[in-house]
């Protein structure tokens, strides 16, 4: 469900899903406003949203691995967040 929260930057149209066609408008297309699982853009859009959230909360992205974020607290201790997404069903 993570991909359902990613916005889209480009205009993407799709056929009406089977069983959900509007009577009399079967030749119309649906414009996607949010990312769907299976789109090539989905993982990238999800990561961009996650990255902007982390950066807005004071974390920095590691320069060697884009899935590692770190933040230094006022008392000198460090917080490390390692992002791992397993897409296997």
N, C-alpha and C positions, 0 to 999 in steps of 0.2 A: 504493500500500500504506500510505501515511501514515494514512489514515482508519481502518485496521484496529486502530490502537493507541489510539484514543479510547474512553474509557469512556462509559457512558450514565447519565444521572441519572434518566430516567424509564423506566417499564416499557413495553417495545415487544415486541409479538408479531407473528409472521409465519406465513404458510402454510408447510408443509413444502415444500422445493424439489422441483420435478418430477424424478423419478428417484431421489429420496432419501426417499420416503415409507416409514414403518414399516408393515409389513403388519399389518392389523387395527387400526391407529391412524391411519388416513388423515385423520380429522376433527380430530386433535390439532393444536395450534399450537406453534411454537418460540418461546421467549423469547430475545431477543438480549441478550447480556452485553456485547458490544463493538459499536462502530459499524460500519456497512457503507457502502460506497460507494453513493451514491444516496439515502441518508436525508437529510432536510432538516437534521437535527441534526449530521451528520458534520463539516462544516467548523468549526462553532462548538465542538464538543467537542475537535477536534484543536487549534484555536487556544488554548483554555483550558488544555490540557495543556502546550502549547509555552510559553505565557506564564508559567505557574507554574514551569516549569523555569528559564526565563531569570531571573525575579525571585529564585528561590532561589539562583542563582549570582551574585547581586550586580548584575545589570543593572537599569536603570530604563527603563520604557516612556516614549517621547517623548509629551509632552502634546498635540502637534499631529498626530501620525501614529502610530497604534497598532501599526504594523508596523516601527517603528524603535526599536531598543534601544541604550542607551549605558552605558558604565561607565568610570570614571576610575581609572587605575592609580596606584600609590604614587609613581611618578616623574613624575606629572603628565600623561602621555600619555593619550589617549582611545581607546577601542575603540567602534566603531559597527557594529551588525549590522542590516542591512536585510533584512526577510523578504519574499520574493516567491514565490508559488506559482502555477505555470502548470498549469492543469487541462485543457489541450487535448490530445487524443489524436492 
